[in-house]
Amino acid sequence: MNATSDSKIFLRGFENLHDFKIPLFFMFFVIYMLTLTSNLLIIILVSTSYRLRSPMFFFLAHLSFSDLLVTTDIVPNMLLIILTDGGIVFLSGCLTQFFFYGVSATTECLLLSAMSYDRYLAICKPLHYNNIMNFKLCLNLIISLWALSCVLTVIPIYFLQTLRFCGVNVIDHFFCDLGPLLDLSCSDTFLVKLEVFATSTLLTIVPFIFICVTYVYIIISILRISSNTGRQKAFSTCSSHLAVVCSFYGALFAMYVVPSKEHSAINKGVSLMYTVVTPLFNPIIYSLRNQEIQMTIRKYLRTQKPHIKQLNQ
């Protein structure tokens, strides 16, 4: 029989770390709270501050929303699985979790490419930057990125619903990733894996190459700047984005290079990097390395001091 929404799947989680489940729970809970706070802060600052009304920060706000989406999709259920030493999820819930995970991952790949193009225009084509990277283009890019991510994620979900699942449906993972789901099926998954491989390659390798090419032009343009101050200022506008690109693609490539069957512990560790650590890492990078965000945070805190004093009185 084909997959049905009432099919049950057992997620093992971190059963080998049973003795450390309470410390693990509190550690991931604290990270989750920090992730929510930091990314929401970025979104609020970009939405309310005139200082941050630029394409770069517009894209950054959507990157923070994407990080919020993936961490909220994965971590709350993971915390429950840690406390209960595993958990049962209906297939419909598994597919829903994978949908939001896939949309977030796809959007982040495309967003990082859009942000690299923005930095390329700002440094290599400064005189034409405002005319090219206007609000209309930014809005069209964002709508297209999210829409394309939804469409491309729905395709493997459609194929998953046509598969048959036999025997005990147990996944040695803390969330419903596509690879472990395909391993459970007793149907022929060749076409599904082929489609996923083609789509994943298109959405990872092509954007990564595009980002590398844009940064070659950016570095050449920076080296042509005569003053050291000018070079440092130009590079500082790209360093945050470059650090995020390295962390994101490093985790993403590792997730799909390491075979999930043979190295489940390593696969879980790399998945934690992408779904738990990276969403917290991104806003911290931009907060620490971007002076405009630092100044906006200081201004926001100064405006909140009188309100805090009134509450204390």
Backbone torsions as a table, in degrees:
resi	resn	phi	psi	omega
1	MET	NA	151.4	179.7
2	ASN	-73.6	167.0	179.9
3	ALA	-63.1	136.6	177.0
4	THR	-121.7	159.2	-174.6
5	SER	-66.5	-19.9	-179.2
6	ASP	-93.7	5.6	174.3
7	SER	-64.8	136.9	-176.5
8	LYS	-103.5	140.0	178.7
9	ILE	-127.8	132.0	179.5
10	PHE	-99.0	123.7	176.6
11	LEU	-97.8	119.0	-176.7
12	ARG	-72.0	-31.4	-178.5
13	GLY	69.5	-127.2	-177.8
14	PHE	-116.2	57.6	-174.4
15	GLU	-63.4	-27.1	178.8
16	ASN	-72.7	-13.4	-179.6
17	LEU	-110.7	34.7	-177.0
18	HIS	-55.9	-40.6	-177.0
19	ASP	-68.5	-15.2	-177.6
20	PHE	-113.5	20.2	-171.8
21	LYS	-67.3	-34.0	179.6
22	ILE	-69.0	-49.4	175.0
23	PRO	-59.4	-40.0	178.2
24	LEU	-61.6	-43.9	-179.4
25	PHE	-59.4	-50.1	-177.7
26	PHE	-66.7	-36.5	178.7
27	MET	-63.4	-48.8	-179.4
28	PHE	-70.0	-31.0	177.4
29	PHE	-65.6	-44.7	178.5
30	VAL	-62.6	-44.3	178.2
31	ILE	-60.5	-41.4	179.8
32	TYR	-63.0	-44.3	179.2
33	MET	-63.8	-41.6	177.8
34	LEU	-64.9	-37.8	178.9
35	THR	-64.8	-46.2	177.6
36	LEU	-59.4	-47.5	-176.6
37	THR	-63.5	-48.1	-175.1
38	SER	-67.5	-42.6	-179.6
39	ASN	-71.4	-38.0	175.5
40	LEU	-63.9	-36.8	178.0
41	LEU	-62.3	-44.1	177.9
42	ILE	-60.2	-45.9	-178.8
43	ILE	-62.6	-43.7	-179.5
44	ILE	-65.9	-44.1	-179.7
45	LEU	-62.4	-45.1	-179.7
46	VAL	-65.5	-35.5	-177.0
47	SER	-75.4	-26.9	-172.2
48	THR	-110.9	-18.3	-175.0
49	SER	-97.9	129.1	176.3
50	TYR	-69.2	-27.0	179.3
51	ARG	-62.1	-28.1	-175.7
52	LEU	-104.2	20.1	178.3
53	ARG	-85.6	77.0	177.9
54	SER	-145.1	159.7	-179.9
55	PRO	-55.8	-39.2	-178.1
56	MET	-58.9	-46.1	-178.2
57	PHE	-77.5	-26.8	174.0
58	PHE	-62.2	-46.1	176.3
59	PHE	-66.2	-36.7	-179.8
60	LEU	-62.9	-39.1	178.5
61	ALA	-62.2	-39.4	178.2
62	HIS	-72.1	-30.9	173.9
63	LEU	-64.4	-41.1	177.2
64	SER	-65.3	-38.7	177.5
65	PHE	-65.0	-38.9	177.1
66	SER	-63.4	-40.3	177.1
67	ASP	-65.2	-40.1	176.8
68	LEU	-61.7	-40.3	-177.8
69	LEU	-63.1	-47.8	-175.8
70	VAL	-70.8	-40.2	-177.5
71	THR	-72.2	-35.0	177.2
72	THR	-73.3	-28.4	177.4
73	ASP	-70.7	-33.9	-171.8
74	ILE	-102.1	-48.8	-165.4
75	VAL	-67.8	-46.6	-178.7
76	PRO	-55.9	-44.5	178.0
77	ASN	-68.1	-34.1	177.6
78	MET	-64.3	-39.0	178.0
79	LEU	-62.6	-40.9	177.6
80	LEU	-65.1	-40.9	178.8
81	ILE	-64.0	-37.1	178.3
82	ILE	-63.6	-44.4	-177.8
83	LEU	-68.2	-35.5	-174.9
84	THR	-99.3	8.2	-179.8
85	ASP	56.5	49.0	-179.0
86	GLY	112.8	165.8	-179.0
87	GLY	-157.8	152.2	178.3
88	ILE	-98.6	131.5	179.5
89	VAL	-126.9	134.9	173.7
90	PHE	-70.5	151.8	-178.8
91	LEU	-58.0	-37.6	178.6
92	SER	-61.0	-40.6	176.7
93	GLY	-67.6	-36.4	178.1
94	CYS	-63.0	-45.7	-179.7
95	LEU	-66.9	-36.0	176.9
96	THR	-64.6	-43.6	178.2
97	GLN	-62.1	-43.5	179.5
98	PHE	-65.5	-33.9	179.8
99	PHE	-61.0	-50.9	-178.1
100	PHE	-68.0	-35.0	175.9
101	TYR	-63.4	-46.2	-179.5
102	GLY	-65.5	-41.2	178.3
103	VAL	-62.0	-43.8	-179.7
104	SER	-63.7	-46.9	-178.8
105	ALA	-63.6	-43.4	-179.5
106	THR	-65.5	-44.5	-179.7
107	THR	-62.3	-40.2	-178.7
108	GLU	-65.4	-39.5	175.7
109	CYS	-57.5	-48.2	-177.3
110	LEU	-71.0	-36.3	179.4
111	LEU	-64.1	-42.3	179.3
112	LEU	-63.3	-32.6	175.4
113	SER	-68.4	-43.6	178.5
114	ALA	-62.8	-38.6	179.5
115	MET	-68.4	-35.4	177.5
116	SER	-68.6	-37.0	176.7
117	TYR	-65.4	-38.2	176.6
118	ASP	-61.6	-44.5	179.3
119	ARG	-67.3	-35.6	177.5
120	TYR	-60.9	-46.8	179.9
121	LEU	-65.4	-40.2	-177.2
122	ALA	-64.9	-34.9	-175.6
123	ILE	-98.6	-39.4	-176.3
124	CYS	-90.4	-26.6	-179.4
125	LYS	-130.1	55.6	-172.5
126	PRO	-61.9	-33.2	-177.8
127	LEU	-71.4	-25.2	-178.5
128	HIS	-104.6	1.5	-172.4
129	TYR	-59.0	-51.9	-175.9
130	ASN	-64.1	-34.0	-179.9
131	ASN	-73.1	-36.7	-177.6
132	ILE	-82.2	-54.7	-175.6
133	MET	-89.4	64.2	178.1
134	ASN	-89.2	177.2	-175.4
135	PHE	-63.9	-36.7	-179.1
136	LYS	-62.4	-44.0	179.0
137	LEU	-64.8	-43.3	179.5
138	CYS	-60.2	-44.6	-179.1
139	LEU	-64.8	-44.0	178.8
140	ASN	-62.8	-39.5	178.0
141	LEU	-62.3	-46.4	-178.1
142	ILE	-64.0	-45.9	179.2
143	ILE	-61.5	-43.0	-179.6
144	SER	-65.1	-40.8	-178.7
145	LEU	-63.3	-48.2	-179.1
146	TRP	-66.8	-40.7	-180.0
147	ALA	-64.8	-45.2	179.3
148	LEU	-63.1	-39.0	179.2
149	SER	-62.8	-42.1	179.2
150	CYS	-64.0	-44.4	-178.1
151	VAL	-64.1	-46.1	-177.2
152	LEU	-69.0	-25.6	178.1
153	THR	-81.3	-29.9	179.7
154	VAL	-66.8	-31.6	-176.1
155	ILE	-59.2	-54.1	179.0
156	PRO	-65.5	-29.5	177.6
157	ILE	-65.3	-38.8	177.1
158	TYR	-61.2	-44.7	179.3
159	PHE	-64.9	-38.0	179.5
160	LEU	-61.3	-35.2	-179.1
161	GLN	-71.3	-14.9	179.2
162	THR	-92.5	-6.6	-176.5
163	LEU	-84.4	159.5	175.0
164	ARG	-104.3	139.0	177.6
165	PHE	-115.6	125.3	-175.6
166	CYS	-120.7	152.3	174.9
167	GLY	74.3	-153.9	-177.4
168	VAL	-83.8	120.7	-178.7
169	ASN	-89.4	86.2	-178.3
170	VAL	-120.1	129.9	177.7
171	ILE	-116.7	125.2	178.1
172	ASP	-85.7	68.2	-177.9
173	HIS	-156.6	172.8	179.3
174	PHE	-105.6	1.6	172.4
175	PHE	-154.1	170.5	-174.1
176	CYS	-86.7	81.0	176.0
177	ASP	-81.0	158.8	-173.9
178	LEU	-66.8	-44.1	-178.3
179	GLY	-56.3	-53.5	177.7
180	PRO	-60.6	-34.2	177.6
181	LEU	-64.8	-42.0	178.5
182	LEU	-66.3	-34.0	179.0
183	ASP	-65.5	-25.9	179.8
184	LEU	-74.3	-25.1	-171.9
185	SER	-73.5	143.1	174.0
186	CYS	-101.0	9.2	174.4
187	SER	-87.9	171.8	174.8
188	ASP	-77.5	114.3	-175.7
189	THR	-102.5	13.5	-175.2
190	PHE	-59.5	-48.3	-177.6
191	LEU	-65.1	-38.0	178.9
192	VAL	-64.7	-46.5	-179.9
193	LYS	-64.5	-35.5	178.3
194	LEU	-65.0	-44.6	179.4
195	GLU	-64.1	-43.1	180.0
196	VAL	-65.5	-41.8	179.2
197	PHE	-62.5	-44.7	-179.5
198	ALA	-63.8	-45.3	-179.0
199	THR	-67.0	-44.2	-179.7
200	SER	-62.9	-40.9	178.0
201	THR	-62.9	-43.7	-179.7
202	LEU	-62.6	-38.2	-174.0
203	LEU	-89.3	-8.4	178.2
204	THR	-113.6	-53.0	-176.5
205	ILE	-68.1	-47.0	-177.6
206	VAL	-62.1	-50.7	176.6
207	PRO	-61.1	-37.0	-179.7
208	PHE	-64.3	-43.4	177.2
209	ILE	-63.0	-42.3	178.9
210	PHE	-59.9	-43.9	179.1
211	ILE	-63.4	-42.9	179.2
212	CYS	-61.1	-43.4	-179.9
213	VAL	-64.2	-44.6	179.8
214	THR	-62.4	-37.1	-179.1
215	TYR	-75.0	-24.2	171.7
216	VAL	-63.0	-47.3	177.6
217	TYR	-64.6	-38.5	179.7
218	ILE	-63.7	-45.9	-179.2
219	ILE	-64.1	-41.0	177.5
220	ILE	-60.7	-43.6	179.8
221	SER	-65.7	-38.9	179.3
222	ILE	-65.6	-41.3	-180.0
223	LEU	-65.4	-23.3	179.1
224	ARG	-79.8	-13.6	178.7
225	ILE	-70.7	130.4	-171.7
226	SER	-74.0	-40.4	-175.2
227	SER	-88.7	145.6	177.4
228	ASN	-65.1	-37.0	179.2
229	THR	-63.2	-41.5	179.2
230	GLY	-65.4	-40.4	178.3
231	ARG	-64.8	-44.1	-180.0
232	GLN	-64.0	-41.1	179.6
233	LYS	-65.2	-41.7	179.8
234	ALA	-65.7	-42.2	-179.2
235	PHE	-69.5	-33.4	-178.7
236	SER	-65.0	-27.4	178.4
237	THR	-73.8	-16.7	-178.6
238	CYS	-106.9	-19.9	-171.3
239	SER	-62.8	-38.9	179.9
240	SER	-63.6	-46.7	179.8
241	HIS	-63.1	-40.7	-179.4
242	LEU	-64.5	-39.0	178.2
243	ALA	-65.3	-40.4	178.4
244	VAL	-65.5	-41.3	178.4
245	VAL	-59.9	-45.5	-178.5
246	CYS	-63.5	-44.2	-178.9
247	SER	-67.9	-41.2	-177.5
248	PHE	-67.5	-51.4	-177.5
249	TYR	-72.2	-29.3	175.3
250	GLY	-61.1	-47.2	178.8
251	ALA	-68.5	-40.2	-176.6
252	LEU	-66.3	-45.1	179.1
253	PHE	-64.2	-40.8	-179.8
254	ALA	-64.3	-35.6	-179.4
255	MET	-61.2	-36.8	-174.1
256	TYR	-105.5	2.1	172.7
257	VAL	-93.2	-38.1	180.0
258	VAL	-77.2	121.9	178.2
259	PRO	-64.9	129.4	-174.6
260	SER	-68.8	-30.8	-176.7
261	LYS	-70.6	-49.8	-171.8
262	GLU	-78.5	-26.8	-173.7
263	HIS	-133.0	61.8	-176.1
264	SER	-63.4	-36.8	-179.6
265	ALA	-64.6	-44.1	177.8
266	ILE	-65.1	-41.1	-179.7
267	ASN	-61.9	-40.4	177.4
268	LYS	-64.3	-41.8	-179.8
269	GLY	-62.3	-43.9	179.1
270	VAL	-67.5	-38.9	177.7
271	SER	-63.2	-37.1	175.5
272	LEU	-62.8	-37.4	177.6
273	MET	-59.2	-43.6	-176.3
274	TYR	-77.4	-42.6	-171.8
275	THR	-89.8	-20.5	-175.6
276	VAL	-117.6	-49.8	-173.1
277	VAL	-79.7	-47.6	-176.8
278	THR	-59.8	-42.2	177.3
279	PRO	-60.0	-27.0	174.4
280	LEU	-84.2	-33.7	-176.4
281	PHE	-65.5	-40.3	-175.1
282	ASN	-59.7	-54.7	-179.7
283	PRO	-64.9	-30.8	178.3
284	ILE	-65.4	-42.8	178.7
285	ILE	-58.2	-50.5	-177.4
286	TYR	-67.7	-33.4	179.9
287	SER	-70.8	-37.7	-176.7
288	LEU	-79.7	-31.9	-170.8
289	ARG	-105.4	-8.6	-177.5
290	ASN	-109.0	117.1	-175.7
291	GLN	-67.9	-33.5	-178.8
292	GLU	-66.0	-39.9	177.2
293	ILE	-68.1	-39.7	178.2
294	GLN	-61.1	-44.1	179.5
295	MET	-65.5	-38.3	179.2
296	THR	-67.1	-39.5	177.9
297	ILE	-64.6	-43.3	178.6
298	ARG	-62.0	-42.6	179.3
299	LYS	-63.5	-40.6	179.9
300	TYR	-64.8	-42.7	179.6
301	LEU	-65.7	-37.3	177.9
302	ARG	-63.8	-39.7	179.9
303	THR	-70.5	-23.6	-178.8
304	GLN	-86.5	-15.5	-176.9
305	LYS	-60.4	-46.8	178.9
306	PRO	-59.1	-38.1	179.8
307	HIS	-66.2	-39.8	179.3
308	ILE	-65.1	-41.0	178.4
309	LYS	-62.7	-40.8	178.0
310	GLN	-62.7	-39.4	178.7
311	LEU	-66.5	-37.7	179.9
312	ASN	-68.6	-32.2	179.5
313	GLN	-73.8	NA	NA
